[in-house]
Amino acid sequence: MMITQVKGSRGVLKLPVSRLAVLILAVAILCAGTAFAAAPGNMYNVDIYDGSEITRVSTLKTDAAAVLKQADIEVAENDKLVLDGFTAGQDSIITIYRAAGIEYVDLNGNAESLIYAGTVSDFLAERGITLNEEILSSLPEKTVLKDGMTLKLQNAQHITVSADGNSQQLVMGAGTVADALNRAGITLGENDETNPSLDTELTDGLEISVLRVEYQLRTEQKSIAYSKKSENTNELYKGSSEVVQKGENGVKEVTYKDKIVNGSLESSTVEAENVIKEAVDQITRVGTKSKPVTVAALKNGGAAISELSVPAGLEIENGVPKNYKSIVTGKAAAYTGSRSDKTASGRTVRPGYIAVNPKQFPYGTELWVVSTDGIVYGYCIAADTGGFVKKGKFTVDLFMNTESECRQWGSRDVIIYVL
């Protein structure tokens, strides 16, 4: 605020003063005016309030317009001159409100741009509007309207704010949750939250909760479950298994970050894990070896038909091998031929070189064949093939020395051991 002092029509002195000082000055002037009146023809002081500047005029003039002219202050057509505090011959006050371009928004949201000079209270009074608990203004009533201001009427929003075990009822105009907390004098800590969020627009009946949030770290030891693994082995029969390594649980240290809301645990997140003891896998061997098929009492004393020599490492017990990879069951026919004939794989025919489906038993596969009724064909090698493969009736075709032996064999159920 600036005071300009004019003595008569002469020098000007400008001094900055605070708003409080201006108020005290104005009251003093009015009080002085009521205590005594200047004698006719005596000079008196007039303070002219013009926006943020006060001009003090020492004058003998009795007309307000003449006083303003003496102070070299002009009043435009749309400006407003308030003379309620002016009395000729007494220390007085003249107030000037300058015309300002403002925007006015009514309760229905209708906006209007207009020119007005005066305070918010003056503006509303001229429109017959009275503010109360349910109708609020975006600007205080004593505000002097200036260029660019927006005056907005607002329906009151009844807001409930709950924090720290207490609730407050607020009546506010437009704003956000942050504005409501500010009105309620509530300060948020670094981690505190609100429901709804701070930027939420206020609505009538809105309930706001302040959530006091803190984070705490805690550490616990947790068990690490061991894994179970299986390994296939042909050293055990199918359906059999054995644990070769016992499983043991491990131990880990887990650091949690707990979210405490209003004194209660709301959630936890894992911040770090440290393995103290590794878990030991449990390993189980699972048998893949086929169990021997029951063979009837051996015929011919268990003598083999095959003329091939049994490999030295192959151990035979009761007409069947003790060591083998797998077992195939099926039917076997018999065939014969000249001893000079060649097999499909180029070998000279003889008992022990048998015909197979090469897709099932590749040439060179070592086998052991025995019929379920106790006839041992014995050690043999997949070396030939034939038309029986397409018919699909037989699994293998066994070479015999004579047709008589073939007829004697006929068709028999057999057990084929893959060596």
Disulfide bonds with the S-S distance in Angstrom:
none
